[in-house]
Amino acid sequence: MSRKSKWKQLAFLGTALISALFIILIILVLQFNSISKPVVILSEILFSIIGVLLGVTIFGMELSIVMTGLGIVALAGIVVRNGILLVEFADLMVSQGMEVREAVIEAGRTRMTPVLLHCYCNHAGAYSTCGRG
């Protein structure tokens, strides 16, 4: 594959990611009727991209633009879903009279098990499709 073709693919995936983030932001603003909660949720995507790039660097993996880009877009969807659940649970705890700090800690503690189970199931499914499972 030529260098020009790779840059073209990278530009397309970058545009797709930016478009998806913008659409997600609009939907979240409409859902929460605020801008602060969607910004918190979307900031999680930035941290997940940093984690992907660190993992690729640490393990010395070859970077495939298409597969890595598609993986990051899929990961963004999972991260946003988990972020929405976390923020909604924290809002519920605050509406029941809990302080914000304690509500955030309790939401993280309560939602950690489902998030880890979701990650484990995705990992097990991906591992089994590689022909190694």
One Martini backbone bead per residue (centre of mass of N, CA, C, O) as a GRO file, in nm:
protein
  133
    1MET     BB    1   0.097   0.036   0.022
    2SER     BB    2   0.077   0.355  -0.012
    3ARG     BB    3   0.131   0.654   0.135
    4LYS     BB    4  -0.111   0.805   0.010
    5SER     BB    5  -0.326   0.598   0.095
    6LYS     BB    6  -0.281   0.619   0.402
    7TRP     BB    7  -0.348   0.924   0.427
    8LYS     BB    8  -0.634   0.894   0.321
    9GLN     BB    9  -0.736   0.705   0.543
   10LEU     BB   10  -0.667   0.888   0.782
   11ALA     BB   11  -0.848   1.124   0.696
   12PHE     BB   12  -1.113   0.968   0.699
   13LEU     BB   13  -1.102   0.869   0.998
   14GLY     BB   14  -1.080   1.149   1.123
   15THR     BB   15  -1.349   1.253   1.012
   16ALA     BB   16  -1.524   1.033   1.140
   17LEU     BB   17  -1.452   1.094   1.434
   18ILE     BB   18  -1.538   1.391   1.443
   19SER     BB   19  -1.830   1.342   1.355
   20ALA     BB   20  -1.907   1.149   1.582
   21LEU     BB   21  -1.845   1.342   1.818
   22PHE     BB   22  -2.048   1.561   1.735
   23ILE     BB   23  -2.303   1.387   1.744
   24ILE     BB   24  -2.270   1.298   2.036
   25LEU     BB   25  -2.277   1.580   2.159
   26ILE     BB   26  -2.561   1.658   2.068
   27ILE     BB   27  -2.709   1.425   2.207
   28LEU     BB   28  -2.607   1.482   2.498
   29VAL     BB   29  -2.716   1.768   2.524
   30LEU     BB   30  -3.013   1.682   2.485
   31GLN     BB   31  -3.022   1.481   2.726
   32PHE     BB   32  -2.886   1.682   2.966
   33ASN     BB   33  -2.913   1.998   2.934
   34SER     BB   34  -2.591   2.021   2.889
   35ILE     BB   35  -2.226   2.059   2.865
   36SER     BB   36  -2.059   1.927   3.097
   37LYS     BB   37  -2.130   1.623   3.079
   38PRO     BB   38  -2.041   1.571   2.782
   39VAL     BB   39  -1.747   1.657   2.827
   40VAL     BB   40  -1.679   1.437   3.027
   41ILE     BB   41  -1.746   1.198   2.843
   42LEU     BB   42  -1.552   1.286   2.600
   43SER     BB   43  -1.285   1.278   2.765
   44GLU     BB   44  -1.266   0.967   2.770
   45ILE     BB   45  -1.176   0.935   2.477
   46LEU     BB   46  -0.899   1.058   2.505
   47PHE     BB   47  -0.794   0.845   2.709
   48SER     BB   48  -0.836   0.598   2.523
   49ILE     BB   49  -0.641   0.688   2.299
   50ILE     BB   50  -0.394   0.700   2.476
   51GLY     BB   51  -0.406   0.399   2.555
   52VAL     BB   52  -0.371   0.283   2.273
   53LEU     BB   53  -0.098   0.420   2.204
   54LEU     BB   54   0.055   0.302   2.446
   55GLY     BB   55   0.010   0.003   2.379
   56VAL     BB   56   0.146   0.005   2.102
   57THR     BB   57   0.422   0.106   2.210
   58ILE     BB   58   0.491  -0.096   2.438
   59PHE     BB   59   0.435  -0.364   2.241
   60GLY     BB   60   0.534  -0.309   1.943
   61MET     BB   61   0.317  -0.256   1.740
   62GLU     BB   62   0.164  -0.256   1.450
   63LEU     BB   63   0.032   0.014   1.259
   64SER     BB   64  -0.297   0.012   1.154
   65ILE     BB   65  -0.496   0.243   1.037
   66VAL     BB   66  -0.769   0.104   0.996
   67MET     BB   67  -0.788  -0.079   1.250
   68THR     BB   68  -0.728   0.140   1.460
   69GLY     BB   69  -0.954   0.334   1.379
   70LEU     BB   70  -1.190   0.137   1.421
   71GLY     BB   71  -1.124   0.074   1.717
   72ILE     BB   72  -1.157   0.366   1.822
   73VAL     BB   73  -1.451   0.404   1.739
   74ALA     BB   74  -1.559   0.165   1.904
   75LEU     BB   75  -1.446   0.257   2.178
   76ALA     BB   76  -1.606   0.520   2.192
   77GLY     BB   77  -1.883   0.386   2.226
   78ILE     BB   78  -1.823   0.239   2.491
   79VAL     BB   79  -1.733   0.484   2.659
   80VAL     BB   80  -1.993   0.646   2.634
   81ARG     BB   81  -2.182   0.445   2.761
   82ASN     BB   82  -2.037   0.430   3.038
   83GLY     BB   83  -2.051   0.736   3.095
   84ILE     BB   84  -2.355   0.768   3.102
   85LEU     BB   85  -2.408   0.573   3.336
   86LEU     BB   86  -2.233   0.721   3.544
   87VAL     BB   87  -2.373   1.001   3.535
   88GLU     BB   88  -2.662   0.906   3.597
   89PHE     BB   89  -2.596   0.777   3.872
   90ALA     BB   90  -2.486   1.033   4.005
   91ASP     BB   91  -2.745   1.199   3.969
   92LEU     BB   92  -2.922   1.017   4.140
   93MET     BB   93  -2.762   1.053   4.405
   94VAL     BB   94  -2.795   1.362   4.422
   95SER     BB   95  -3.113   1.360   4.419
   96GLN     BB   96  -3.097   1.190   4.709
   97GLY     BB   97  -2.863   1.383   4.877
   98MET     BB   98  -2.587   1.352   4.779
   99GLU     BB   99  -2.284   1.427   4.743
  100VAL     BB  100  -2.088   1.465   4.476
  101ARG     BB  101  -1.834   1.312   4.562
  102GLU     BB  102  -1.980   1.056   4.670
  103ALA     BB  103  -2.138   0.996   4.407
  104VAL     BB  104  -1.892   0.944   4.227
  105ILE     BB  105  -1.767   0.717   4.394
  106GLU     BB  106  -2.017   0.530   4.395
  107ALA     BB  107  -2.048   0.507   4.089
  108GLY     BB  108  -1.772   0.379   4.038
  109ARG     BB  109  -1.809   0.134   4.224
  110THR     BB  110  -2.079   0.022   4.096
  111ARG     BB  111  -1.984   0.032   3.774
  112MET     BB  112  -1.726  -0.151   3.755
  113THR     BB  113  -1.832  -0.438   3.709
  114PRO     BB  114  -1.984  -0.399   3.436
  115VAL     BB  115  -1.739  -0.289   3.283
  116LEU     BB  116  -1.553  -0.537   3.320
  117LEU     BB  117  -1.747  -0.742   3.190
  118HIS     BB  118  -1.757  -0.606   2.917
  119CYS     BB  119  -1.455  -0.624   2.856
  120TYR     BB  120  -1.429  -0.931   2.881
  121CYS     BB  121  -1.631  -1.007   2.657
  122ASN     BB  122  -1.485  -0.861   2.429
  123HIS     BB  123  -1.218  -1.012   2.459
  124ALA     BB  124  -1.326  -1.301   2.424
  125GLY     BB  125  -1.449  -1.255   2.143
  126ALA     BB  126  -1.189  -1.163   2.000
  127TYR     BB  127  -1.017  -1.413   2.070
  128SER     BB  128  -1.204  -1.630   1.930
  129THR     BB  129  -1.177  -1.497   1.632
  130CYS     BB  130  -0.854  -1.561   1.604
  131GLY     BB  131  -0.821  -1.889   1.657
  132ARG     BB  132  -0.741  -1.935   1.987
  133GLY     BB  133  -1.027  -2.035   2.141
   0.00000   0.00000   0.00000
